[in-house]
Amino acid sequence: MTVRNFVLIPGAWHGAWCWHKLTPLLLQAGAKVIAPELSSGSSFEEWAQSVAGIVEREPGCVLVGHSRGGAVISRAAELAPQPIGRLVYLSAYLLRDGQSVAEEARRDAGSLIPPNMVAVKRGLTCTIRTEVLRETFYGECTDEDFEYARTRIAPEPLRALAAPLRITAERFGRVPRAYIETLRDRAVTHAAQRRMQSELPCDRVFTLDTDHSPFFSQPEALARILISI
């Protein structure tokens, strides 16, 4: 089996550090892994352009987006559809044209994110209330993994969450896509994941019985799915 190269895009409040348990498992399988940082000082469009530039140098790659990273990979696929072998949405926002992450999050009645967001830096960025941080993102993770994440999460630019996604069937729509569901997710609930898939179907769907952060809680199972893709 030929293992493709992976480009891993983190979700809101997270960085490349969140892949530290997954990356060695993919490398052991013979894959190349690229895990870029998305600068908090850049716009959503700049993030997508940066990711599009990476995939253009990695033809045939699997582009994986976690959570808010799903919107980023969708836009990157619109900008550079040809080099991408497959898009993978990991408990991610799979949005239609014109939607934003903030809009979809508000539709998700069971999500702990909207009621627990706190604006900081004069409303330019936001964080999640510390008392619900574990329940929101890391409910099935070990204490060690939670502490590792808690000390690294960073404020998220609000304008990135509010940016409307621009995609077309002719470009984004021609790239094969898969979805990895997370059943115990309190950030992007399973009901929301299923609703988004009903609106933009994926040709392959996988399910993990875990929280919003399977790269911590079930890295081996996640690696097996990605390698199988």
C-alpha positions as CSV (number, residue, x, y, z in Angstrom):
1,M,0.0,0.0,0.0
2,T,1.3,3.4,-0.9
3,V,1.1,5.9,1.9
4,R,0.5,9.5,0.8
5,N,1.9,12.6,2.4
6,F,-0.3,14.4,4.9
7,V,-0.7,18.1,5.5
8,L,-2.3,18.6,9.0
9,I,-4.3,21.9,9.7
10,P,-5.3,22.5,13.4
11,G,-8.5,23.9,14.7
12,A,-9.2,27.1,16.5
13,W,-7.1,27.9,19.6
14,H,-4.7,25.0,18.6
15,G,-1.4,24.9,16.8
16,A,0.9,22.3,15.2
17,W,1.7,21.1,18.7
18,C,-1.7,19.2,18.8
19,W,-0.4,16.6,16.3
20,H,2.6,15.6,18.4
21,K,1.2,12.1,19.2
22,L,-0.2,11.5,15.7
23,T,2.8,12.6,13.6
24,P,5.3,9.8,14.7
25,L,2.6,7.2,13.9
26,L,2.2,8.5,10.4
27,L,5.9,8.7,9.9
28,Q,6.4,5.1,11.0
29,A,4.0,4.1,8.3
30,G,6.2,5.8,5.7
31,A,4.3,9.0,5.2
32,K,5.6,12.5,5.1
33,V,3.9,14.9,7.5
34,I,3.7,18.7,7.2
35,A,2.0,20.5,10.1
36,P,2.1,24.3,9.5
37,E,1.3,27.0,12.0
38,L,-1.5,29.4,11.2
39,S,-0.3,32.8,12.4
40,S,-2.9,34.6,14.6
41,G,-2.0,37.8,12.9
42,S,-3.1,36.6,9.5
43,S,-6.6,36.6,8.0
44,F,-8.6,33.5,7.1
45,E,-7.9,34.1,3.4
46,E,-4.1,34.3,4.1
47,W,-4.3,31.0,6.0
48,A,-6.0,29.4,3.0
49,Q,-3.5,30.9,0.6
50,S,-0.6,29.6,2.7
51,V,-2.1,26.1,2.8
52,A,-2.7,26.2,-0.9
53,G,0.9,27.0,-1.4
54,I,2.0,24.0,0.6
55,V,-0.2,21.5,-1.3
56,E,1.0,22.8,-4.6
57,R,4.4,21.6,-3.5
58,E,3.0,18.3,-2.3
59,P,1.0,16.8,-5.3
60,G,-1.3,14.0,-4.2
61,C,-1.3,14.9,-0.6
62,V,-4.0,14.2,1.9
63,L,-5.1,17.6,3.4
64,V,-6.5,17.1,6.9
65,G,-8.5,19.8,8.7
66,H,-9.6,19.6,12.4
67,S,-12.5,21.6,13.6
68,R,-12.1,25.2,12.2
69,G,-9.3,23.8,10.1
70,G,-12.1,22.2,8.0
71,A,-13.1,25.6,6.6
72,V,-9.4,26.4,5.9
73,I,-8.9,23.2,3.8
74,S,-12.1,23.8,1.9
75,R,-10.9,27.3,0.9
76,A,-7.4,25.9,0.1
77,A,-9.0,23.3,-2.2
78,E,-10.9,26.1,-4.0
79,L,-7.6,27.9,-4.6
80,A,-5.6,24.8,-5.6
81,P,-7.8,21.8,-6.3
82,Q,-5.4,19.9,-8.6
83,P,-2.6,18.9,-6.3
84,I,-4.9,17.5,-3.5
85,G,-5.4,13.8,-3.4
86,R,-8.2,14.0,-0.8
87,L,-9.6,16.3,1.8
88,V,-10.2,14.8,5.3
89,Y,-12.5,16.6,7.8
90,L,-11.7,15.5,11.3
91,S,-14.6,16.5,13.6
92,A,-14.5,19.6,11.4
93,Y,-16.6,22.3,10.0
94,L,-17.7,21.2,6.5
95,L,-19.3,24.4,5.3
96,R,-21.3,25.4,2.2
97,D,-20.5,28.4,0.2
98,G,-21.2,31.6,2.1
99,Q,-21.2,30.0,5.5
100,S,-18.9,30.9,8.4
101,V,-17.6,28.8,11.3
102,A,-19.3,31.2,13.7
103,E,-22.7,30.7,11.9
104,E,-22.5,26.9,11.9
105,A,-21.3,26.9,15.6
106,R,-24.4,28.9,16.5
107,R,-26.6,26.3,14.8
108,D,-25.1,23.6,16.9
109,A,-27.4,23.7,20.0
110,G,-25.4,21.1,21.9
111,S,-22.0,22.8,21.4
112,L,-20.2,24.2,24.5
113,I,-18.3,26.7,22.3
114,P,-20.7,29.6,21.7
115,P,-21.9,30.0,25.3
116,N,-18.4,29.9,26.7
117,M,-16.5,32.1,24.3
118,V,-14.8,35.1,26.0
119,A,-13.7,38.1,23.9
120,V,-10.2,39.4,24.7
121,K,-7.8,42.1,23.2
122,R,-10.6,44.6,22.7
123,G,-12.8,42.0,21.0
124,L,-10.2,41.1,18.3
125,T,-9.7,37.6,19.7
126,C,-11.5,35.1,21.9
127,T,-10.8,32.2,24.3
128,I,-12.9,29.5,25.9
129,R,-13.7,29.7,29.6
130,T,-11.1,27.7,31.5
131,E,-13.7,25.9,33.7
132,V,-15.3,24.2,30.6
133,L,-12.1,23.7,28.6
134,R,-11.6,20.1,29.3
135,E,-15.2,19.1,28.8
136,T,-15.3,21.0,25.5
137,F,-12.2,19.6,23.9
138,Y,-10.6,16.9,25.9
139,G,-13.3,14.9,27.7
140,E,-11.7,11.5,26.9
141,C,-8.1,12.6,27.2
142,T,-5.6,11.8,30.0
143,D,-4.7,14.4,32.6
144,E,-1.3,14.6,31.1
145,D,-2.7,15.3,27.6
146,F,-5.1,17.9,29.0
147,E,-2.3,19.7,30.8
148,Y,-0.1,19.6,27.7
149,A,-2.9,21.3,25.7
150,R,-4.1,23.7,28.4
151,T,-0.7,25.3,28.6
152,R,-0.5,25.8,24.8
153,I,-3.9,26.9,23.5
154,A,-3.9,30.5,22.3
155,P,-6.5,33.1,21.5
156,E,-8.4,32.8,18.2
157,P,-8.9,35.8,15.9
158,L,-12.6,36.4,15.8
159,R,-12.5,37.6,12.2
160,A,-11.4,34.2,11.1
161,L,-14.4,32.5,12.7
162,A,-16.7,35.1,11.1
163,A,-15.2,34.9,7.6
164,P,-17.7,33.6,5.0
165,L,-16.3,30.6,3.0
166,R,-16.1,31.0,-0.7
167,I,-16.1,27.7,-2.7
168,T,-17.5,26.4,-6.0
169,A,-18.6,23.0,-7.3
170,E,-16.2,23.4,-10.2
171,R,-13.0,23.7,-8.0
172,F,-13.6,22.6,-4.4
173,G,-16.3,20.2,-5.4
174,R,-14.0,18.1,-7.6
175,V,-11.7,17.1,-4.8
176,P,-12.6,13.8,-3.1
177,R,-13.5,14.2,0.6
178,A,-13.8,12.0,3.7
179,Y,-15.2,12.7,7.1
180,I,-14.0,11.3,10.5
181,E,-16.8,11.6,13.0
182,T,-16.3,11.9,16.8
183,L,-19.3,10.6,18.8
184,R,-18.6,12.2,22.2
185,D,-17.8,15.6,20.8
186,R,-18.9,18.6,22.9
187,A,-17.3,21.2,20.6
188,V,-18.8,20.2,17.2
189,T,-21.5,17.7,18.2
190,H,-22.1,14.5,16.3
191,A,-25.5,15.8,15.3
192,A,-23.9,18.9,13.8
193,Q,-21.3,16.7,12.0
194,R,-24.1,14.6,10.5
195,R,-26.0,17.7,9.4
196,M,-23.0,19.1,7.6
197,Q,-22.4,15.8,5.9
198,S,-26.0,15.7,4.7
199,E,-25.6,19.1,3.2
200,L,-22.2,18.3,1.6
201,P,-21.9,14.5,1.4
202,C,-18.5,12.8,1.7
203,D,-17.6,9.6,-0.2
204,R,-16.0,8.0,2.8
205,V,-17.1,8.4,6.5
206,F,-15.3,6.9,9.5
207,T,-16.4,7.0,13.2
208,L,-14.4,7.3,16.4
209,D,-16.1,6.9,19.8
210,T,-14.3,9.7,21.4
211,D,-14.1,13.5,22.1
212,H,-13.1,16.5,19.9
213,S,-9.4,15.7,20.1
214,P,-8.8,12.1,18.8
215,F,-5.2,13.1,18.1
216,F,-4.8,12.9,21.9
217,S,-7.4,10.4,23.0
218,Q,-7.2,7.9,20.2
219,P,-4.0,8.7,18.1
220,E,-3.4,5.0,17.0
221,A,-7.0,4.6,15.7
222,L,-6.8,8.0,14.0
223,A,-3.5,7.1,12.4
224,R,-5.0,3.8,11.1
225,I,-7.9,5.6,9.5
226,L,-5.7,8.2,7.8
227,I,-3.3,5.6,6.5
228,S,-6.2,3.6,5.1
229,I,-7.4,6.6,3.3
